[in-house]
Amino acid sequence: MAAVYRLILLTFLTLSIFNLSLSLTEEETLLQLRKSFTKPGALNDWVPGSNPCVKRWVGVVCFGGVITGLHLSGLGLSGTIDIGALQNLRSLRTISLVSNTFSGPIPEFNKLGALKSLLLSHNQFSGEIADNFFSSMSSLKKVWLSDNKFSGKIPESLLGLPNLVELHLEGNQFSGSIPPLRHPHLVHSLDFSNNKLEGQIPDSYSKFTAVSFGGNDGLCGKPLDKECVAVQQAPSSSTSTEQKSSKSSNSDHRGYAVGVAVLVLLVILIFWASCSSKRHNDGEFSVLEKENLNESMSARVDGSAKGPQEVSRRGAGSTRRGSHQRKNSIGELVMVNDEKGVFGLPDLMKAAAEVLGNGGLGSAYKTMLTTGLSVVVKRVREMNMYGRDMFDAEMRRFGRIRHKNILTPLAYHFRKEEKLLISEYMPKGSLVYVLHGDRGVSHAGLNWATRLKIIQGIANGLKFLYSEYESYNLPHGNLKSSNVLLNDDCEAKLSDYALEPLINPSHATQTMYAYKTPEYLQTQQVSSKSDVYCLGIIILEVITGKFPSQYLSKGKGGTDVVQWALQGISEQREQEFVDPELSSKSNTDSIHQMKQLLHIGVACAESDPMQRLDMKEAIRRIEGMQV
């Protein structure tokens, strides 16, 4: 009987301790988590007596007053990860520990069954992952384990996740065969490259490109250009068997030869069809595509890159003017706006091209026509949602836009596998380059009046887009400073707008800035409020003069402009957090306006979209400001 009483008492004490652990506040939970980290200096604002959501602790994402995400990327953290503490955060949906120095086996994140995103890339995690590790994590949509030291087989439970959208395992030491993907129609982004995988790639991966499987010498089958060789049986003394083997070998060689011939013929036909005059017209653009610029340079798309690279247009086609003669023919340009004159594909091919960068939507080049007009040519491959007729209708709708703050396209070239979008070149380049670039135009030359003019121009352009494309989920969708171009008068012109319906969904989620907003990271949802968030980041970038870390996908570099501005506001020292080039040269009235705009930027970049300004109110407040 005494033993029974002791068991009851032990059970009661265990439950009491368990309930006590669950009764920890979110503040106490994060402080407990912080203790498990080595050198948590970057988390100095995680202090007792403050609300993580109200005070906006570094890396803490809140929605509706509760913690939904921990984005602790690039903070120099290491040590252990207190999973027990994380279990107390019942609304936690996203964990990002990208670019830290955590090591050892993968922590028991599988105890957090409600997670939607688990991002662990660029650490030093190692060892094998149990085959059933992900079985209890059916809510997971994004799993990034890339650039660690994981080994062993890829867990089958990972490939069986019912909601998986993104999977990145590249840069590890995974070995063995690749398990079949159970829900291939859901997965948009996948990378197994640079591991030690082997065997035939399952058919469930047929929609992905060879890039996703490169660097695995033992892999074979589609989409790789490496056939799988059947295992040969032991030699037999039977002459008939040898004859069959010989015939089979000859047949394989003939089949291979026929396959190569067909492939070569297809390449020739496609290459011939894509040229409007001589067969090498488009070749130089293929050469240019090989230019890879780093992430900071990619922000200069539509600007002017340092050290332009010239490509001779030898063998250019005839100078026959205009696509108006054969608007639907392959190899021609379709003019949608002829205010700057009419030109054709041969006119582009015979001009020198300057590489501007390799941005999210595609690579871009500047070229000057014989008429003296400079244009930007963007090559976009992931724009296949519409057929020719619907794509033409959408481009012509763009071509009818006449607004001083919108960059209207001039022409396009349609091919199923890629599109060329041609627009006028803006001499001052992009806002991101004028603010942060090195071509002699320092942001020091941007006084308060000019910066306010740029912000108001952006707001004016958005006002038009929200009227013209009111029915769109994202009237802009890719609003960032690299897509704000400036003419000679520093008049802002928006580019890359209203493209979401045309772009392949998997590519849109990877490249369009609306998909980098807090609500998408938490709920995989975007809306017009996502454009408002993007506007807020630009406002804070212009006012502070800082390059936003929000633009960098790898979590390194830049400044968290939202946290920077919030710190200034919370300490009532806004003027000290404004770009010194502005505050040191402005009068009291101007400084008051800068503070006012800083508050507008923060209100637009609120992490909770329900608390965020809507676009109409944001524009109203910006338009109401006077120099």
TORVO-463510 format. One line per field, with one value per residue (C-alpha): x, y, z negated; residue in one letter. Coordinates in Angstrom, 3 decimals, padded with zeros to 6 digits. Each point is the difference from the previous one (the first is absolute). Layout:
x	[X; ...]
y	[Y; ...]
z	[Z; ...]
resn	[A; ...]
END
This chain:
x	[000.000; 002.879; 001.440; -003.266; 000.010; 003.588; -000.929; -002.954; 002.197; 002.679; -002.597; -001.440; 003.430; 000.841; -003.252; 000.584; 003.459; -001.380; -002.791; 002.481; 002.155; -003.027; -000.978; 003.136; -000.753; 001.340; 002.514; 001.257; 000.063; 002.246; 002.318; 000.266; 000.787; 002.629; 001.861; 000.541; 001.892; 003.731; 000.979; -003.558; 001.242; -002.231; -003.008; 000.861; -003.476; -001.485; -000.250; -002.382; -002.911; -000.793; -002.533; 001.747; -002.788; -000.443; 003.728; 000.718; 002.860; 002.560; -001.083; -003.417; -002.976; -003.451; -003.473; -003.026; 002.144; 001.428; 003.348; -000.326; 003.580; 003.640; 002.229; 003.451; 002.050; 003.603; 000.322; 003.141; -001.914; 001.179; -000.428; -003.076; -003.583; -002.464; -002.830; -001.854; -000.179; -001.207; -002.831; -001.461; -000.480; -003.270; -000.495; 003.537; -000.126; 003.379; 003.551; 002.924; 003.526; 001.674; 003.669; 001.002; 002.542; -002.176; 001.491; -000.688; -003.053; -003.223; -001.925; -003.378; -002.002; -002.400; -001.488; -001.352; -002.709; -001.675; 003.056; -000.510; 003.553; 003.277; 003.002; 003.417; 002.217; 003.638; 000.838; 002.129; -002.666; 001.205; -000.805; -002.905; -003.648; -002.361; -002.217; -003.176; 001.235; -002.570; -002.964; -001.579; 000.553; -002.783; -000.452; 003.481; 000.053; 003.618; 003.040; 003.462; 002.884; 002.494; 003.724; 000.410; 001.767; -002.951; 000.758; -001.767; -003.177; -002.616; -002.873; -003.021; -002.274; 001.389; -001.043; -003.429; -000.979; -003.527; 000.431; 003.619; 000.622; 003.748; 002.802; 003.703; 002.554; 002.897; 003.570; -000.123; 001.282; -003.266; 000.569; -001.980; -003.003; -002.596; -003.377; -003.048; -001.765; -003.520; -001.641; 001.998; -002.788; 000.427; 003.790; 001.138; 003.622; 002.366; 003.777; 002.003; 003.205; 003.538; -000.571; 001.070; -003.276; -000.151; -002.362; -002.862; -002.004; -003.659; -002.609; -001.709; 002.771; -000.560; -001.105; 003.290; 003.105; 003.437; 001.318; -001.913; 002.047; 003.454; 003.151; -001.152; 002.220; -001.965; -003.397; -001.449; -003.218; -002.152; 000.367; 003.762; 001.721; 001.225; -001.727; -000.239; 001.892; -001.777; 001.951; 001.510; -000.491; 002.923; 001.693; -001.604; 001.557; -003.090; 000.727; -003.591; 000.298; 003.116; -001.757; -002.993; 002.349; 001.803; -003.274; -001.193; 003.257; -000.226; -003.629; 000.952; 002.694; -002.403; -002.667; 002.520; 001.163; -003.572; -000.759; 003.018; -000.941; -003.560; 001.261; 002.428; -002.752; -002.343; 002.693; 000.669; -003.713; -000.545; 003.115; -000.995; -003.548; 001.126; 001.950; -001.683; 002.945; 003.367; 000.321; 002.348; -002.171; -001.028; 003.219; 001.645; -002.890; 000.634; 003.616; -001.010; -002.234; 003.096; 000.937; -000.720; 000.074; -000.056; -003.037; 000.901; 000.572; -003.266; -001.793; 001.296; -002.240; -001.094; 002.859; 003.519; 002.500; 003.552; 002.321; -002.457; 000.684; -000.291; -001.030; 000.556; -003.008; 001.884; -002.227; -003.066; -002.982; -001.464; -001.092; -003.618; -001.990; -002.804; -002.111; -003.154; 000.316; -000.206; -001.060; -000.647; 002.943; 002.658; 003.191; -001.634; -000.647; -003.550; -000.195; -002.499; 001.099; 001.493; 000.414; 003.785; -000.017; -000.396; 002.795; 000.433; 002.019; 002.828; 000.431; 000.703; 002.261; 002.403; 000.522; 002.548; -001.450; 000.999; -000.708; -002.078; -000.539; -001.796; -003.074; -002.794; -002.132; 002.881; 003.170; 000.046; 002.078; 000.247; 000.396; -000.074; -001.856; 001.227; -002.667; 001.785; -002.657; 001.380; -002.156; 000.113; -000.618; -001.117; 000.093; -002.679; -000.242; -002.522; -002.970; -002.081; -003.426; -001.615; -000.022; 000.934; -003.395; -000.576; 003.621; -000.351; -003.168; 001.723; 003.050; -002.175; -001.826; 003.369; 000.884; -003.058; 001.098; 000.876; 001.015; 003.041; 000.832; -000.431; 002.552; -001.994; 001.518; 000.854; -000.043; 000.215; 001.224; -001.968; 001.393; -001.453; 003.242; 000.848; -001.188; 001.850; -001.458; 001.335; -000.357; 001.691; 003.263; -000.111; 003.304; 000.286; -000.699; -001.834; -000.680; 001.992; 003.061; -000.353; -000.305; 002.707; 001.989; 003.525; -000.216; 000.544; -003.600; 000.073; -003.106; 001.537; -001.310; -003.561; -001.320; -003.257; -002.082; 001.272; -000.584; -003.526; -000.653; 001.127; -002.216; -002.989; 000.666; -000.027; -003.273; -001.484; 000.973; -001.501; -003.200; -000.311; 000.783; -002.540; -002.604; 001.040; 000.583; -002.506; -001.111; 003.551; 001.114; 003.298; -000.338; 003.766; 001.404; 003.710; 000.415; 003.555; 002.553; 001.660; -003.341; -000.338; 001.793; 000.969; 000.118; 002.254; -002.365; -000.050; -003.611; -000.813; -001.277; -001.264; 001.003; -000.689; -003.604; -003.155; 001.987; -001.140; -002.730; 002.557; 002.828; 000.214; -001.204; 003.127; 002.198; -002.214; 000.396; 003.781; 000.544; -002.856; 000.499; -003.633; 000.831; 002.719; -002.465; -000.722; -003.501; 001.263; 002.723; -002.657; -003.123; 001.138; -002.538; 000.473; -002.363; 000.008; 001.279; 003.202; 000.563; -000.485; 002.736; 002.333; -000.793; 000.884; 003.416; 000.764; -001.082; 002.270; 002.841; -000.267; -000.282; 002.739; 002.372; 000.521; -000.071; -002.850; 000.949; -003.542; 001.243; 002.627; -001.211; 003.059; -000.431; 003.444; 000.763; -002.170; -001.965; -003.381; -001.498; -003.246; 001.774; 002.314; -002.908; -001.947; 002.984; 000.139; -003.724; -000.071; 002.889; -001.488; 003.248; -001.349; 002.312; 003.074; -001.293; -000.580; 002.731; 002.587; 000.251; -003.585; -000.217; 003.245; -001.068; -003.699; -002.019; -002.427; -003.035; 001.759; 001.180; -003.563; -001.138; 002.750; -001.206; -003.545; 000.995; 002.020; -003.198; -001.906; 002.662; -000.234; -003.805; 000.252; 002.595; -001.950; 000.546; -003.669; -001.927; -003.146; 001.797; 001.631; -001.244; -001.971; 001.335; -002.596; 000.789; 003.762; -000.226; -002.244; 002.532; 002.928; -001.815; -000.877; 003.631; 001.440; 003.621]
y	[000.000; 002.333; -000.637; 001.118; 003.214; 000.700; -000.552; 002.369; 002.625; -000.339; 000.363; 003.092; 001.608; -000.819; 001.549; 003.042; 000.532; -000.552; 002.518; 002.444; -000.216; 000.623; 002.982; 001.913; 003.253; 000.552; 002.443; -002.607; -002.650; 002.082; 000.839; -003.733; -000.616; 002.763; -001.754; -003.032; 002.058; 000.655; 003.678; 001.337; 003.584; 000.788; -000.629; 002.708; 001.489; -003.272; 001.306; -000.786; 002.299; 000.798; -001.431; -001.650; 001.058; 003.545; 000.718; -001.966; -002.156; -000.797; -002.950; -000.343; 000.075; 000.571; -000.271; 001.113; 000.565; -003.529; -001.347; -001.810; 000.019; 000.103; 001.403; -000.247; -000.040; 001.166; 000.860; -002.028; -002.406; -003.460; -002.409; -002.103; 000.787; -000.396; -001.836; -000.242; 003.774; 000.196; -002.401; 002.706; 002.266; -001.560; 002.358; -000.414; -000.787; 001.094; -000.603; 001.451; -000.601; 000.565; 001.034; -000.694; -002.528; -002.647; -003.480; -003.588; -002.159; 001.623; 001.143; -001.556; 002.445; -002.883; 000.742; 003.222; -001.559; 003.280; 001.492; 001.148; 001.137; -001.483; 001.880; -001.268; 000.719; 001.111; -001.550; -003.002; -002.513; -003.529; -003.681; -002.071; 000.929; -002.769; -001.279; 000.838; 003.354; 002.066; -002.356; 002.198; 003.270; -000.159; 003.797; 000.676; 001.950; 001.148; -002.032; 001.478; -002.178; 001.079; 000.618; -002.060; -003.341; -002.366; -003.549; -003.300; -000.545; 002.669; -000.742; -001.426; 001.843; 003.278; -000.826; -001.087; 003.289; 000.768; 003.804; 000.279; 002.970; 000.664; -002.484; 000.882; -002.683; 001.143; 000.172; -002.912; -003.585; -001.860; -003.366; -002.892; 000.218; 002.765; -001.061; 000.680; 003.307; -000.819; 003.338; 001.371; 002.323; 002.113; 000.432; 003.127; 000.295; -002.939; -000.453; -003.203; 001.215; -000.563; -003.069; -003.654; -001.339; -002.852; -002.119; 000.873; 003.150; -000.975; 001.084; 002.176; 002.584; 000.354; 003.655; 001.185; 000.983; -001.608; 002.831; -001.484; -003.229; 001.191; -000.904; -003.566; -002.186; -003.137; 001.279; -000.844; 000.304; 002.985; 002.914; -000.660; -000.575; -003.362; -003.259; -002.715; -003.128; -003.228; -002.426; -002.674; -003.677; -002.319; -001.275; -003.108; -002.681; -000.008; 001.257; 001.116; 002.145; 001.672; 000.627; 001.543; 002.147; 001.102; 000.835; 001.880; 001.960; 000.851; 001.003; 002.244; 001.679; 000.506; 001.360; 002.351; 001.195; 000.593; 001.866; 002.246; 000.669; 000.930; 002.259; 001.756; 000.482; 001.493; 002.375; 001.116; 000.559; 001.956; 002.063; 000.714; 000.946; 002.442; 002.127; 002.492; 000.358; -001.692; -003.059; 001.559; 003.013; -001.220; -001.777; 002.865; 000.230; -003.667; 000.870; 002.931; -002.222; -001.710; 003.165; -000.551; 002.990; -000.229; 000.836; 003.609; 000.592; -001.682; 002.881; 002.247; -001.402; 002.901; 002.056; 000.183; -002.551; 000.950; -001.158; -000.559; -002.998; 000.551; -002.744; 000.418; -000.672; -001.605; -001.648; 002.022; -000.326; 002.445; 003.430; -000.496; 002.294; -000.964; -002.955; 001.683; -001.967; -003.450; 000.531; -003.637; -001.555; -001.839; 001.988; 003.440; 002.685; 001.119; 003.733; 000.983; 003.624; 001.825; 003.444; -000.490; -001.335; -003.419; -002.569; -003.712; -002.880; 000.503; 003.550; -001.457; -002.733; 002.295; 002.308; -000.420; -001.348; 001.028; -002.468; 001.680; -002.945; -003.229; 000.963; -002.097; -000.122; -000.453; 001.430; 003.559; 001.826; 003.538; 000.689; 003.152; -000.054; 001.796; 002.638; 000.934; -001.523; -002.045; -002.918; -002.726; -003.568; -002.473; -003.731; -001.759; -003.791; -000.706; 001.785; -002.766; 000.350; 001.525; -001.083; 002.364; 001.703; 000.686; 001.049; 002.415; 001.470; 000.552; 001.612; 002.335; 000.997; 000.921; 001.861; 002.262; 001.333; 003.669; 001.134; 001.997; -002.413; -003.235; -001.427; -001.019; -002.886; 000.590; -003.490; -003.703; -003.153; -003.208; -003.499; -002.808; -000.607; 003.664; 003.551; 003.235; 003.137; 003.280; 003.367; 003.375; 000.326; 002.450; 001.922; 000.275; -003.693; -001.510; 001.587; -002.694; 000.867; 003.757; -000.492; -002.606; -000.228; 000.972; 001.630; 003.533; 000.810; -000.160; 000.078; 003.125; 001.787; -000.928; 002.804; -000.146; 001.597; -002.536; -002.982; 001.112; 000.515; -003.584; -001.448; 002.022; -001.109; -003.636; 000.596; 001.699; -002.926; -002.471; 002.029; -000.470; -003.732; -000.540; 001.577; -001.605; -003.477; 000.155; -003.610; -001.362; -001.662; 001.873; 003.141; 000.343; -003.117; 000.718; 003.420; 000.679; 002.728; -001.853; 000.191; 003.752; 001.736; 003.658; 002.243; 003.059; 002.034; -002.678; -000.761; -003.485; -002.584; -003.398; -003.117; -003.762; 000.655; -002.144; -003.018; -002.578; -001.534; -000.588; -001.534; -003.678; -000.323; -001.809; 002.738; 002.776; -001.289; -000.021; 003.347; 002.453; 002.147; -000.277; -003.612; 001.108; 001.762; -001.234; -001.225; -002.257; -001.432; -000.761; -000.928; -000.272; 002.710; 003.287; 002.893; 003.704; 000.476; -001.694; 002.914; 002.353; -001.803; 000.338; 003.715; 000.338; -001.580; 002.442; 002.984; -001.085; -000.673; 003.522; 001.701; -001.929; -000.412; -003.624; -002.986; -002.235; -003.479; -000.906; -000.044; -002.677; -003.589; -001.447; 002.030; 001.637; 003.692; 003.063; 001.548; -001.035; 003.403; -000.800; -000.792; 002.972; 002.418; -001.551; 000.458; 003.691; 000.404; -001.954; 002.079; 003.227; 000.631; -000.205; 002.714; -002.053; -002.907; 002.102; 000.040; 002.510; 001.464; 001.162; 000.957; 001.995; 002.218; 000.580; 002.503; -000.759; -000.290; -002.482; -002.109; -000.111; -001.309; -002.613; -001.261; -000.002; -002.062; -002.356; -000.713; -000.595; -002.470; -001.934; -000.050; -001.423; -002.621; -001.288; -003.779; -000.664; 000.847; 000.602; 002.862; 001.272; 003.045; -000.732; 001.389; 002.753; 001.406; -000.301; 001.938; 002.630; 000.638; 000.203; 002.332; 002.298; 000.818; 003.230; 001.105]
z	[000.000; -000.842; 003.449; 001.582; -002.020; 001.041; 003.648; -000.301; -001.686; 002.686; 002.719; -001.658; -000.310; 003.645; 001.213; -002.183; 001.472; 003.511; -000.532; -001.497; 003.125; 002.197; -002.148; 000.983; 001.772; 003.495; -001.447; -002.500; 002.706; 002.259; -002.882; -000.718; 003.668; -000.018; -002.838; 002.230; 002.593; -000.016; 000.402; 000.326; 000.177; 002.971; -002.262; -002.533; 000.227; -001.290; -003.545; -002.860; -000.624; 003.630; 002.412; 003.017; 002.371; -001.278; -000.307; 003.185; -001.209; 002.685; 002.123; -001.623; 002.371; -001.469; 001.439; -001.992; -003.092; -000.166; 001.220; 003.326; 001.255; -001.061; 002.752; -001.581; 003.200; 000.177; -003.711; -000.780; -002.232; -001.027; -002.866; -000.653; 000.872; -002.856; 001.735; -003.310; -000.124; 003.584; -000.831; -002.225; 003.040; 001.079; 002.975; 001.347; 003.729; 001.379; -001.207; 001.941; -001.298; 003.372; 000.106; -003.602; -001.358; -001.622; 000.180; -000.961; 000.794; 001.072; -003.118; -000.806; 002.073; 000.686; -003.424; 001.526; 002.119; 000.982; 001.746; 003.582; 000.756; -001.270; 001.415; -001.169; 003.023; -000.313; -003.373; -000.995; -000.940; 000.711; -000.253; 001.249; -000.304; -001.080; 002.775; -001.934; -001.359; 001.918; -000.456; -002.672; 001.917; 002.564; -000.022; 001.402; 003.254; 000.142; -001.020; 000.625; -001.202; 002.661; -000.562; -003.157; -000.554; -000.116; 001.143; 000.504; 001.953; 000.663; -002.419; 001.799; -002.425; 001.376; 003.569; -001.247; -001.641; 001.284; 000.164; 001.119; 002.337; -000.268; -000.731; 000.034; -000.891; 002.191; -001.263; -002.465; 000.024; 000.479; 001.673; 001.391; 002.285; 000.090; -001.442; 002.224; -000.499; -001.145; 000.821; 002.972; 001.140; -003.155; -000.029; 001.865; -001.083; -000.504; -000.048; -000.666; 001.650; -001.313; -002.142; 000.412; 001.332; 002.468; 002.037; 002.309; -000.647; -000.614; 002.545; -002.634; 000.529; 003.739; -000.149; -001.537; 001.945; 000.019; -002.199; -002.944; 000.222; 001.106; -001.888; -000.725; 002.179; -000.823; 001.154; 003.406; 001.954; 000.865; -000.294; 000.011; 003.299; -001.258; 000.776; -002.605; 000.989; -000.814; -002.196; 002.229; -000.807; -000.605; 003.177; 001.456; 002.184; 002.171; 003.473; 000.421; -003.116; 001.374; 003.276; -001.783; -002.043; 003.161; 001.724; -003.063; -000.109; 003.679; -000.466; -002.911; 002.087; 002.892; -002.330; -001.564; 003.405; 001.158; -003.238; 000.452; 003.608; -000.930; -002.793; 002.318; 002.585; -002.590; -001.200; 003.576; 000.689; -003.212; 000.570; 003.592; -000.941; -002.678; 002.470; 002.273; 002.368; -000.378; -002.176; -002.553; -000.832; -003.450; -000.791; -001.813; -002.468; -000.815; -000.675; -002.156; -002.104; -001.376; -001.835; -003.705; -002.305; -003.762; -002.065; -000.632; 003.698; 000.952; -001.675; 002.789; 002.688; 002.189; -001.423; 001.313; -001.263; -000.742; 002.684; 002.876; 002.168; 003.706; 002.400; 003.711; 002.212; 002.872; 002.526; -000.932; 002.257; 002.435; -001.132; 001.094; -002.241; -002.273; -000.909; 001.248; 003.234; -001.679; -003.600; -000.783; 001.763; -001.955; -000.267; 000.126; -002.581; -000.665; -000.618; -002.703; -000.312; 002.982; -001.580; 000.060; 003.536; 001.626; 000.058; 000.536; -001.354; 002.547; -001.338; -003.428; 001.304; 001.802; -002.974; -002.780; -003.252; -003.509; -002.797; -002.706; -002.293; -000.707; -002.006; -001.417; 003.132; 002.429; 001.437; 001.363; 002.605; 001.258; 003.692; 002.140; 003.288; 003.089; -000.643; -003.226; -002.234; -002.904; -001.068; -002.631; 001.102; -002.659; 000.679; -002.027; 000.152; -002.764; 001.569; 001.540; -001.634; 003.106; 003.617; 002.805; 000.365; -003.689; -000.480; 002.930; -001.510; -003.335; 001.616; 002.066; -003.164; -001.505; 003.190; -000.327; -003.398; 000.036; -003.460; -001.051; -002.814; 001.936; 002.434; 003.066; 002.026; 003.640; 001.503; -000.693; 001.671; -000.610; -000.122; -002.055; -001.859; -000.608; 000.505; 000.730; -001.598; 001.390; -001.728; 000.091; -001.922; -002.928; -000.181; -003.775; -000.460; -002.937; -003.357; -001.789; 002.046; -000.398; -003.757; -000.496; 003.241; 000.918; 003.402; -001.217; -000.887; -003.799; -002.092; -001.504; 003.089; -000.854; -002.159; -001.933; 002.773; 002.542; -002.274; -000.856; 003.711; 000.678; -002.761; 001.179; 003.574; -001.143; -001.862; 003.059; 002.211; -002.462; -000.106; 003.755; -000.141; -002.758; 002.226; 003.294; -001.465; -002.846; 000.507; -000.312; -003.218; 000.332; 002.150; -000.204; -001.693; 000.377; -001.563; -001.147; 000.576; 002.887; 001.848; -000.521; 002.879; 000.165; 003.045; 000.339; -002.204; -002.723; 000.876; -001.284; 002.474; -001.161; 001.933; -000.252; -001.067; 000.362; 001.220; -002.552; 002.241; 002.764; -002.039; -000.855; -003.625; -001.216; 001.466; -001.383; -003.546; 000.393; 001.714; -000.593; -003.069; -001.144; -000.839; -002.435; -002.306; -003.556; 000.848; 002.777; -002.217; -002.622; 001.947; 003.650; 000.858; 001.853; 000.622; 000.772; -003.554; 001.211; 002.393; -002.956; -001.933; 002.996; 000.200; -003.687; 000.539; 002.830; -002.121; -002.855; 002.437; 001.437; -003.400; -001.815; 002.942; -001.103; 002.344; -001.270; -001.147; 001.063; 003.614; -000.671; 000.154; -001.736; -003.142; 000.158; 000.352; 000.051; -002.849; -001.348; 000.812; -001.819; -003.274; 000.553; 000.394; -002.882; -002.278; 000.867; -000.565; -003.294; -001.353; 001.406; 001.846; 003.540; 001.300; -000.919; 002.066; 003.114; 002.649; -001.321; 003.493; -000.463; -003.660; -000.006; 002.893; -000.722; -001.957; -002.807; 002.281; 002.304; -002.931; -001.305; 003.401; 000.013; -003.352; 001.318; 003.032; -002.214; -001.954; 003.241; 001.135; -003.276; 000.202; 003.524; -001.012; -003.006; -000.154; -000.760; 003.202; -002.028; -001.771; 003.187; 001.901; 003.138; 003.262; 000.305; -003.454; 000.530; 003.248; -001.595; -002.773; 002.425; 002.379; -002.907; -000.683; 001.369; 000.245]
resn	[M; A; A; V; Y; R; L; I; L; L; T; F; L; T; L; S; I; F; N; L; S; L; S; L; T; E; E; E; T; L; L; Q; L; R; K; S; F; T; K; P; G; A; L; N; D; W; V; P; G; S; N; P; C; V; K; R; W; V; G; V; V; C; F; G; G; V; I; T; G; L; H; L; S; G; L; G; L; S; G; T; I; D; I; G; A; L; Q; N; L; R; S; L; R; T; I; S; L; V; S; N; T; F; S; G; P; I; P; E; F; N; K; L; G; A; L; K; S; L; L; L; S; H; N; Q; F; S; G; E; I; A; D; N; F; F; S; S; M; S; S; L; K; K; V; W; L; S; D; N; K; F; S; G; K; I; P; E; S; L; L; G; L; P; N; L; V; E; L; H; L; E; G; N; Q; F; S; G; S; I; P; P; L; R; H; P; H; L; V; H; S; L; D; F; S; N; N; K; L; E; G; Q; I; P; D; S; Y; S; K; F; T; A; V; S; F; G; G; N; D; G; L; C; G; K; P; L; D; K; E; C; V; A; V; Q; Q; A; P; S; S; S; T; S; T; E; Q; K; S; S; K; S; S; N; S; D; H; R; G; Y; A; V; G; V; A; V; L; V; L; L; V; I; L; I; F; W; A; S; C; S; S; K; R; H; N; D; G; E; F; S; V; L; E; K; E; N; L; N; E; S; M; S; A; R; V; D; G; S; A; K; G; P; Q; E; V; S; R; R; G; A; G; S; T; R; R; G; S; H; Q; R; K; N; S; I; G; E; L; V; M; V; N; D; E; K; G; V; F; G; L; P; D; L; M; K; A; A; A; E; V; L; G; N; G; G; L; G; S; A; Y; K; T; M; L; T; T; G; L; S; V; V; V; K; R; V; R; E; M; N; M; Y; G; R; D; M; F; D; A; E; M; R; R; F; G; R; I; R; H; K; N; I; L; T; P; L; A; Y; H; F; R; K; E; E; K; L; L; I; S; E; Y; M; P; K; G; S; L; V; Y; V; L; H; G; D; R; G; V; S; H; A; G; L; N; W; A; T; R; L; K; I; I; Q; G; I; A; N; G; L; K; F; L; Y; S; E; Y; E; S; Y; N; L; P; H; G; N; L; K; S; S; N; V; L; L; N; D; D; C; E; A; K; L; S; D; Y; A; L; E; P; L; I; N; P; S; H; A; T; Q; T; M; Y; A; Y; K; T; P; E; Y; L; Q; T; Q; Q; V; S; S; K; S; D; V; Y; C; L; G; I; I; I; L; E; V; I; T; G; K; F; P; S; Q; Y; L; S; K; G; K; G; G; T; D; V; V; Q; W; A; L; Q; G; I; S; E; Q; R; E; Q; E; F; V; D; P; E; L; S; S; K; S; N; T; D; S; I; H; Q; M; K; Q; L; L; H; I; G; V; A; C; A; E; S; D; P; M; Q; R; L; D; M; K; E; A; I; R; R; I; E; G; M; Q; V]
END
